[in-house]
Amino acid sequence: MKLVGKIALVSGAGSGIGRAISVTLAQQGTMVVVTDIDEAKAKQTATEIVGMGFKAIGIAMNVCDSQQITSVQTTLAQQNMLPHIIVNNAGWTTNQSFIKNPPDLWDRLIDINLMGVIRVTRAFLDPMTQNGQGGTIVNVSSDAGRVGSSGESVYAAAKGGVIAFSKSLARELARYKINVNCVCPGPTDTALLRTTPEKFQEALLNAIPLKKFADPMDIANAVAFFAAPESAYVTGQVISVSGGLTMVG
Ligand SMILES: NC(=O)c1ccc[n+]([C@@H]2O[C@H](COP(=O)([O-])OP(=O)(O)OC[C@H]3O[C@@H](n4cnc5c(N)ncnc54)[C@H](O)[C@@H]3O)[C@@H](O)[C@H]2O)c1
């Protein structure tokens, strides 16, 4: 229970990796604000966490909707529940060669995966810079953003953007004791991975040295490390949780 008294906001937390992150942070004593574009899924995750004996609430928040993000911020401020920990996890991709991509797909991929992180971070930053106690931001990027991914060129560009944004922000926010780090999942067993072609999944499995997809909890454990006081001296860093698929120097 390293994080008792802390409040964490997790985006895209109604399922998959975001759900696992919410459960893990709650188990560490955090009060978790579970947010998702799908309100029912956010509330379901929160209910499950409360059922386990931990603290959480579920709220609708689309990371592409600035007005809704501001309204969530205002509601939390009124309830004295502004987050000390922000986990930008919401993301989406699809597998299609760049040559076939319609331009509106580029817009959607960049809007969710890069602009979503920028919007949510900006909306919750002022209280963190003003409270004198600092805070933690953990951005869920992807190994696609470190080493590229065939069929995901624009997604990879957005995720690479998240890494560059995180490093630059880490430099800017160090003076406020706000740490910013990135977790890059490799192939992880969630609904998102299961939308990719089976052949692609098989090829991935063969290439992973540990010969299995990550469990969402594997990613959550890395996020929990960056959220914990033990990593207070770590900022601007990127860690791959990929079963050894990528080994970036
Ligand atoms: N699963 C993988 O193999 C993998 C690999 C690398 C990176 N990632 C990244 O991990 C993160 C989580 O992915 P996942 O596999 O758990 O996906 P998922 O599809 O299982 O869950 C994503 C959640 O985000 C929500 N969401 C989608 N669009 C949203 C929006 N605009 N605003 C708020 N919420 C939204 C969905 O409703 C869903 O609950 C994403 O950023 C993804 O890019 C996943």
The ligand as an ORCA input file, in Angstrom:
! r2SCAN-3c Opt
* xyz 0 1
  N      -2.839     -4.352    -26.542
  C      -1.662     -4.149    -27.108
  O      -1.067     -5.068    -27.699
  C      -0.988     -2.793    -27.010
  C       0.342     -2.694    -27.475
  C       0.975     -1.451    -27.392
  C       0.319     -0.362    -26.862
  N      -0.974     -0.499    -26.429
  C      -1.611      0.709    -25.889
  O      -2.145      0.427    -24.618
  C      -3.272      1.259    -24.377
  C      -4.460      0.428    -23.940
  O      -4.769     -0.491    -24.977
  P      -5.634     -1.827    -24.744
  O      -4.934     -2.922    -25.458
  O      -5.976     -1.990    -23.315
  O      -6.923     -1.437    -25.604
  P      -8.474     -1.816    -25.357
  O      -9.125     -1.554    -26.663
  O      -8.575     -3.164    -24.749
  O      -8.923     -0.736    -24.287
  C      -8.886      0.630    -24.604
  C      -9.933      1.379    -23.812
  O      -9.857      2.750    -24.222
  C     -11.171      3.227    -24.424
  N     -11.144      4.305    -25.396
  C     -11.065      4.223    -26.738
  N     -11.112      5.447    -27.274
  C     -11.202      6.332    -26.255
  C     -11.295      7.737    -26.176
  N     -11.324      8.501    -27.265
  N     -11.369      8.310    -24.942
  C     -11.366      7.554    -23.823
  N     -11.319      6.209    -23.848
  C     -11.221      5.604    -25.048
  C     -11.980      2.027    -24.895
  O     -13.381      2.198    -24.638
  C     -11.365      0.894    -24.075
  O     -12.041      0.699    -22.854
  C      -3.514      2.034    -25.680
  O      -2.923      3.311    -25.586
  C      -2.792      1.203    -26.712
  O      -2.390      1.952    -27.816
  C      -1.639     -1.672    -26.474
*
